[in-house]
Amino acid sequence: MFVRLSVLSATAFLLASAAWAADNASAPAPDDAPDAGSSDQIESVTVSARRVTENVQSVPIPIAVVSGNALENAGQFRLEELNQRLPSTNVQFGNPRQTSIAVRGLGNNPANDALESSVGVFLDNVYLGRPGMANVDLFDLEQVALLRGPQGTLFGKNTTAGVLNLQTRQPTFQPEYRFETSGGNYGFYQVRGSVSGPLYDDVLAGRVSVNRSRQDGFVHDITDGRDLNGYNRDGVRGQLLLKLAEAFTLRLIGDYNRENSDCCASALYSPGPNGGTVYLNFIRNIGGKVVLDPDYRTVTLDTRQHMAVNQGSGSAEANWQIGEYKLTSISAYRNWRFIPTNDADGTSVNAITNAGQGVKDEQWTQELRFATPTGRALQTVVGLYYFYQHQDNLTYTYYGPSAGAYTGRAFFNNASSTVSQFLGTNSAAVFGQSTWNITDSLSLTGGARETYEDKFTRIHRNPATGSPTFQAAFGPYESGKLTRYDTNTSALGSLSYKFTNDVLGYVSVSKGAKAGGINPTVPSAGLTTASLYVAPEKAVDYEAGFKSTLFERRLQVNANLFLTNVTDYQATQLLESSPGVFVQTLTNIGKVRSKGAELELQAVPLPGLHLSLDSSYNDATYISYSNAPCSAEALAAGKTVCDLTGSQVVGAPKWIVGPGVEFDHTIFGDLEGFAGADYSWRSSFFGSADNSELARVKSYGLLNLRAGVNGVWRGSKWSVWAWANNATDKIYTMGGLSAATATLQYAEFPGQPRTFGGTVRVEF
């Protein structure tokens, strides 16, 4: 392990110590904020949660906000690292296609290209059709905001559990040149940069942001000496901002990101019941070997482990100010390509040389929105939304010469099977929300969204290769065009009351719906295409909470209670394909309930000292889940069908607690020192959909540290600091496990080890 510092590159932000303090408090400083080295107040934060610009403390919705500066200062730029910043959130990463974002335990549904996430992800006001589209380096961000609970009445797409809203920095009419370089252990280096400024007077401005990140792998393959699970990413974003007086603005954004990484290997987590004798003896008997590393950083694979991702997008956001009213149009296109190569047997046996699913995904979105002026007795936002997505995917499995021994079927040797999938979605919605300010203190909000969903799928299994027996068993299949049509209604009712100018209380009831789908797979023997249809998932959410800013903005306390009931929850269930024979099928399992409490606290007890705490308790439970997959323990005991009613929802820790501290102090003149620490702890949770205790992810906490100096030299701001993420080198896993197979073992994805290094940043 070594430290390698690269050349100066790019990235941008204010380095005054007030900005540093405000960052850890999740509060980006406004552009015209004074240099705040002596700041002893919590910075104000503005958001567009209700499609108008408001102070976050005046919005009667549970919202957590993290500034882009805070993420950059902490060296956090991966989507899964938001786990350490956002309450009630669990991001699970297997690979970009198998990325899930759960809020309050809802959203860790099985990876399936026909289903959408329960948590809507928006980038610069554009909905991303799959969470993996956000699985790029998060760079040159203005802020990240998490809105919890259904949000469909102002966001035109399905958001039954919440919205993750990512906003990048806009072009400026004042020249900005920002550069950053970092280096660390595991061969890490990163360069970032952004340039922004006027292109034509005060009419046209532009911004260009670039990013490159590299890190060697930390999972060692003892079969051929490779280091896996590193990353190799590049990205560029270009923007133009046209501003005609105060009446019209047009923001054009184009970006391109690519990744080529030897990722994403899972490590053996548990070999199964009774010491794993079934699995370990089986592998030994067929001449292979596996490794059970208590640190989950050693594997034994014999074929390539790699993934390639390419994506690009373009969007245009136009805003017209028509008198006091505002009309907004957002048009966008995005394509996403994912090509994995996986050693699917996870052993040194040459059994399954490559298996995975390649994805070609394209989407188009159009939104029209009309907003009345704020600050009046009645203020309204109404809109129209359209989303089209099509996917041209290929699922493939290539077997090697040892496949017969591994599967127990000799005719699998050197065979292959591929399935082509075409999926399409048309989604149209009309939505609106109004707030009636009954008095200066009391406000009533109501909203609704009506959505029409049209989905179609075609499944084609291509002729197999291999022995005649294999070709007969996995012969050609054609589903024809399968379609489903749904209409769903979302609604919101909310009452808020300002007890004082600094204390807001609120209660709300909201209803949301997540689209149904058609599982793009060949039906199991004995089942028809009817088994592929999945109905919409519906949620009703109840909230009660308050927001307060006290002691001249030195203390901020936000807290809320929530209860969410979900019906027709989308997950895996066992269906009887023939008498006594059950197969796993994606379907609607019944009911899920999520209830709990959330607390967000910020304090500035002394000038330069900022404290924070983000915490949540969440009890996410299956209220009705019969015919569930069985755990390895149950399978070993002879059971084939299980009932998980009353059990904890997979991927849902009950407790998430994240304290943080940031301190800055003037050393002399323009030279300032700063230091920070944040800790994120989550309780244990089930990592496999069968709720096996052998697959339970243990509780863990991650400590991140940073310290350095910043100053001004010849008009340029600079900063140098050292950092350590997972400073205690905590051994942990992120879940993402598959259900137990006949060999009863579990594997899962290991978390990042301790990484440390240094960063240099300058701003002109």
C-alpha positions, -999 to 999 in steps of 0.1 A, spaced: 0 0 0 14 34 -9 6 70 -14 7 85 -49 0 122 -55 -11 132 -90 -9 165 -108 -33 193 -100 -67 189 -115 -101 202 -111 -127 210 -86 -142 239 -71 -154 255 -40 -150 282 -13 -123 275 12 -131 300 39 -134 282 72 -170 292 75 -178 272 45 -159 243 60 -180 244 92 -212 249 73 -204 219 51 -203 194 79 -236 209 91 -250 200 57 -255 237 48 -240 251 16 -231 288 20 -248 311 -4 -227 327 -31 -227 361 -14 -220 349 21 -192 367 39 -160 350 47 -171 331 78 -140 321 97 -156 334 129 -191 321 121 -210 311 151 -243 303 134 -258 275 114 -260 284 78 -293 287 61 -301 261 34 -324 265 5 -340 236 -14 -365 231 -42 -383 202 -25 -417 217 -34 -405 229 -69 -400 264 -56 -370 278 -37 -375 277 0 -356 276 33 -354 239 42 -366 247 78 -399 261 64 -408 230 44 -431 206 63 -414 175 49 -386 154 65 -355 164 44 -318 157 50 -294 180 30 -257 175 24 -237 200 5 -214 191 -23 -185 207 -4 -192 185 26 -189 153 5 -157 166 -12 -141 176 20 -147 142 34 -135 124 3 -169 108 -2 -178 106 -39 -194 71 -43 -232 66 -42 -229 40 -15 -210 64 8 -243 84 12 -251 57 37 -227 76 60 -245 109 55 -283 103 53 -306 90 80 -329 61 73 -310 52 42 -294 20 30 -276 19 -3 -266 -16 -14 -241 -20 -42 -234 -53 -59 -226 -37 -93 -242 -7 -111 -271 -29 -123 -276 -43 -88 -277 -10 -70 -306 -4 -47 -315 26 -25 -338 19 4 -353 46 27 -370 34 59 -365 -2 48 -384 2 15 -366 -1 -18 -343 -32 -15 -364 -52 -39 -346 -77 -61 -326 -64 -90 -350 -66 -119 -349 -45 -151 -387 -45 -153 -392 -28 -119 -384 7 -108 -369 19 -75 -392 28 -46 -368 58 -41 -369 82 -71 -334 95 -80 -333 129 -97 -302 146 -112 -307 183 -120 -345 178 -120 -343 148 -143 -356 114 -132 -332 85 -136 -349 53 -146 -325 31 -126 -305 39 -94 -273 26 -112 -274 56 -134 -263 77 -104 -235 52 -96 -208 75 -110 -184 98 -92 -204 125 -75 -184 156 -84 -191 193 -87 -223 189 -67 -242 218 -51 -261 196 -28 -278 162 -21 -312 163 -6 -332 133 6 -370 137 9 -385 109 29 -420 95 23 -441 94 -9 -434 126 -30 -454 119 -62 -477 150 -60 -447 172 -71 -424 147 -87 -440 131 -118 -426 96 -113 -431 68 -87 -416 78 -54 -433 56 -27 -404 57 -2 -388 90 -10 -367 111 -34 -329 114 -37 -324 148 -54 -289 155 -67 -281 191 -79 -249 201 -97 -233 235 -96 -246 259 -123 -225 281 -146 -216 315 -130 -212 349 -145 -182 355 -123 -150 336 -135 -142 305 -114 -113 281 -117 -111 253 -93 -87 224 -92 -81 195 -69 -58 165 -67 -58 136 -42 -36 105 -37 -38 77 -12 -32 40 -4 -44 12 -26 -30 32 -55 -57 58 -52 -55 90 -72 -81 114 -82 -80 146 -102 -110 170 -105 -115 204 -120 -141 229 -131 -140 261 -150 -169 285 -151 -176 321 -163 -192 344 -187 -191 337 -224 -211 368 -235 -216 397 -211 -243 389 -186 -263 368 -211 -244 335 -216 -222 316 -191 -206 282 -193 -192 256 -170 -170 225 -177 -163 199 -150 -140 169 -153 -132 140 -130 -109 110 -130 -106 84 -102 -85 53 -99 -81 28 -71 -65 -7 -70 -86 -36 -57 -87 -47 -21 -101 -82 -26 -73 -106 -35 -78 -135 -59 -54 -163 -47 -60 -183 -79 -42 -159 -102 -30 -131 -80 -54 -104 -92 -66 -76 -69 -104 -71 -75 -131 -45 -66 -111 -14 -74 -125 12 -98 -114 31 -129 -138 60 -137 -138 91 -159 -165 118 -163 -171 152 -179 -200 176 -177 -205 207 -198 -232 234 -192 -245 265 -208 -267 291 -190 -286 316 -211 -301 345 -192 -323 371 -209 -330 398 -184 -351 384 -156 -377 369 -178 -361 338 -193 -333 314 -185 -322 283 -204 -298 257 -188 -283 231 -212 -264 202 -196 -245 174 -213 -224 147 -196 -205 115 -203 -193 89 -178 -174 56 -183 -161 29 -160 -139 -1 -166 -133 -19 -133 -122 -53 -122 -153 -55 -101 -175 -68 -84 -165 -99 -67 -184 -112 -37 -167 -131 -9 -179 -163 8 -197 -151 39 -210 -183 53 -205 -219 39 -239 -229 54 -253 -248 84 -233 -273 105 -200 -256 96 -208 -257 59 -201 -294 55 -225 -297 25 -209 -270 5 -172 -274 15 -173 -312 9 -191 -307 -24 -164 -283 -37 -136 -306 -25 -152 -336 -41 -153 -320 -76 -116 -309 -73 -121 -273 -64 -113 -250 -35 -129 -221 -18 -116 -197 8 -135 -185 39 -117 -153 49 -130 -137 81 -120 -103 66 -140 -110 33 -110 -98 13 -99 -131 -3 -115 -151 -31 -105 -179 -54 -117 -173 -90 -105 -188 -122 -120 -165 -149 -123 -127 -155 -142 -105 -131 -150 -71 -148 -176 -46 -156 -179 -18 -182 -203 11 -179 -209 39 -204 -236 65 -201 -243 99 -216 -271 124 -213 -284 158 -224 -310 180 -208 -325 214 -214 -343 233 -186 -361 265 -196 -378 289 -171 -401 317 -182 -411 344 -158 -446 355 -170 -454 384 -147 -454 369 -113 -459 333 -126 -433 308 -136 -434 283 -164 -407 255 -165 -399 230 -192 -374 202 -187 -365 179 -217 -339 152 -213 -324 121 -228 -301 95 -212 -285 63 -224 -269 37 -202 -248 6 -212 -237 -21 -188 -216 -51 -198 -205 -74 -169 -182 -104 -169 -186 -126 -138 -170 -158 -126 -205 -170 -115 -195 -202 -96 -173 -182 -73 -147 -210 -70 -115 -222 -87 -137 -248 -106 -141 -239 -143 -179 -244 -141 -196 -212 -150 -171 -191 -168 -193 -161 -174 -229 -152 -164 -246 -119 -162 -269 -95 -179 -258 -69 -204 -281 -38 -206 -287 -12 -232 -311 14 -217 -324 46 -232 -349 70 -217 -366 103 -227 -384 126 -203 -404 157 -206 -419 178 -179 -440 210 -180 -446 229 -147 -465 260 -138 -460 278 -105 -479 307 -89 -460 333 -68 -449 323 -33 -458 343 -2 -495 346 -11 -525 331 6 -528 304 -21 -498 291 -40 -499 263 -65 -477 241 -86 -492 220 -114 -475 200 -141 -475 174 -168 -449 146 -170 -439 120 -196 -413 92 -194 -403 67 -221 -378 40 -216 -367 11 -237 -342 -16 -229 -325 -41 -252 -309 -66 -229 -291 -99 -231 -289 -125 -203 -261 -150 -208 -247 -181 -191 -215 -198 -204 -205 -231 -188 -170 -245 -187 -157 -281 -188 -164 -287 -151 -200 -276 -153 -213 -311 -152 -196 -319 -119 -207 -285 -105 -244 -288 -115 -247 -326 -113 -257 -327 -149 -229 -339 -173 -247 -324 -203 -240 -288 -190 -203 -291 -199 -191 -264 -223 -227 -253 -231 -242 -219 -232 -277 -202 -231 -287 -166 -239 -320 -148 -236 -328 -116 -254 -351 -92 -237 -369 -61 -249 -387 -39 -224 -405 -7 -229 -423 18 -207 -446 47 -214 -456 67 -184 -476 99 -183 -488 119 -153 -506 150 -144 -498 164 -109 -504 194 -88 -501 207 -52 -515 238 -35 -508 254 -2 -534 276 15 -518 299 40 -549 302 62 -531 326 86 -495 337 90 -489 306 111 -513 280 98 -510 263 63 -529 235 46 -514 216 17 -531 192 -7 -519 175 -38 -526 147 -62 -510 129 -92 -527 106 -117 -504 83 -136 -509 61 -166 -484 33 -171 -480 12 -203 -454 -15 -202 -445 -41 -228 -420 -69 -229 -408 -95 -253 -386 -125 -243 -367 -145 -268 -344 -174 -258 -319 -181 -285 -308 -215 -296 -285 -230 -270 -250 -244 -277 -236 -276 -263 -248 -312 -261 -281 -322 -278 -296 -328 -243 -287 -292 -232 -300 -278 -265 -333 -296 -260 -336 -285 -224 -329 -249 -231 -343 -246 -266 -357 -215 -284 -385 -197 -267 -406 -168 -279 -431 -150 -255 -446 -127 -281 -454 -92 -270 -466 -90 -234 -483 -59 -222 -498 -44 -190 -517 -11 -184 -521 6 -150 -534 38 -136 -524 49 -102 -533 78 -79 -510 96 -55 -523 121 -30 -511 143 -1 -527 162 27 -506 182 51 -512 207 79 -484 228 93 -483 254 121 -456 279 130 -455 281 168 -429 308 164 -409 321 135 -383 295 144 -405 265 153 -426 246 127 -449 217 134 -466 195 109 -487 164 103 -493 147 69 -509 118 52 -497 108 17 -503 80 -7 -479 68 -34 -477 40 -60 -448 22 -76 -454 9 -111 -460 -28 -119 -440 -47 -144 -435 -79 -164 -406 -101 -153 -384 -105 -184 -375 -141 -180 -386 -175 -195 -414 -189 -172 -405 -218 -151 -416 -252 -163 -453 -257 -154 -460 -219 -153 -474 -197 -180 -465 -161 -189 -492 -150 -163 -466 -157 -136 -444 -129 -151 -469 -101 -143 -462 -80 -112 -489 -56 -99 -482 -20 -87 -469 -15 -52 -489 10 -31 -480 29 1 -498 51 26 -476 72 48 -484 91 80 -460 118 94 -458 140 124 -429 162 132 -413 196 139 -384 217 128 -368 243 150 -339 268 148 -330 281 182 -307 304 202 -300 328 173 -293 299 149 -269 281 171 -291 250 176 -312 233 151 -334 203 160 -357 185 136 -376 153 146 -405 133 132 -425 101 136 -436 80 106 -458 51 98 -459 36 63 -482 7 52 -474 -9 19 -497 -33 1 -487 -56 -29 -451 -53 -20 -429 -65 -49 -405 -93 -39 -398 -130 -45 -423 -157 -36 -425 -194 -42 -451 -206 -66 -462 -242 -71 -453 -251 -107 -465 -287 -103 -477 -308 -73 -450 -304 -46 -426 -285 -68 -420 -248 -59 -401 -222 -79 -390 -187 -70 -409 -160 -89 -410 -122 -87 -445 -112 -76 -465 -93 -50 -460 -109 -16 -486 -91 6 -481 -63 31 -451 -45 47 -451 -19 75 -424 6 83 -426 27 114 -401 47 135 -386 80 144 -359 103 130 -338 130 146 -315 155 130 -295 179 151 -269 207 145 -253 229 171 -226 256 172 -218 258 209 -186 279 203 -174 299 173 -158 275 148 -171 244 165 -200 226 147 -217 195 160 -242 173 142 -262 142 147 -283 123 122 -302 93 136 -332 71 129 -350 41 143 -370 21 118 -390 -11 124 -397 -25 89 -417 -57 91 -434 -81 67 -470 -81 78 -480 -108 53 -454 -129 36 -463 -166 31 -447 -189 6 -414 -172 11 -380 -186 1 -364 -207 28 -331 -200 45 -302 -224 44 -311 -235 79 -347 -243 69 -336 -261 37 -312 -282 57 -340 -292 80 -361 -304 51 -384 -274 46 -391 -261 11 -416 -233 17 -414 -208 46 -434 -180 61 -416 -148 69 -447 -129 83 -436 -108 113 -399 -109 102 -377 -79 96 -376 -67 60 -344 -76 41 -317 -48 40 -334 -27 67 -313 -19 98 -334 -8 128 -309 18 140 -288 43 121 -268 68 141 -243 93 127 -226 120 149 -201 144 135 -179 173 146 -161 200 127 -137 226 141 -119 255 124 -97 282 139 -76 311 126 -39 304 131 -27 338 120 -36 362 92 -53 343 64 -40 309 75 -67 287 91 -66 252 105 -95 228 105 -103 193 116 -133 170 114 -146 136 123 -178 118 115 -190 84 126 -218 63 110 -232 32 128 -260 9 118 -274 -21 135 -275 -56 120 -299 -65 93 -307 -94 70 -286 -95 39 -305 -123 21 -341 -123 10 -347 -156 28 -339 -139 62 -312 -164 71 -293 -158 103 -263 -171 84 -266 -141 61 -273 -115 87 -251 -85 82 -234 -76 115 -237 -42 130 -208 -19 121 -196 17 125 -173 37 102 -151 65 114 -139 92 90 -112 118 99 -97 148 82 -74 177 92 -56 204 73 -50 241 66 -64 266 42 -54 302 33 -51 328 6 -21 335 -16 -21 363 -42 -58 363 -44 -61 325 -47 -77 303 -21 -59 270 -13 -63 241 10 -42 211 20 -55 183 42 -50 147 51 -79 122 55 -87 87 65 -120 70 57 -129 39 78 -100 50 99 -103 20 122 -102 -5 93 -136 -19 103 -144 -53 87 -179 -51 73 -201 -62 45 -229 -44 26 -253 -72 21 -267 -78 -13 -268 -116 -8 -286 -141 -29 -310 -166 -14 -296 -200 -4 -292 -226 -31 -291 -264 -28 -255 -261 -16 -266 -238 13 -238 -212 12 -239 -174 12 -216 -149 -4 -218 -111 -1 -200 -79 -11 -173 -66 13 -171 -30 23 -142 -7 16 -112 -11 40 -93 18 56 -82 43 29 -60 73 37 -42 100 18 -40 137 11 -57 163 -10 -46 197 -25 -71 222 -37 -69 256 -52 -94 282 -64 -88 312 -85 
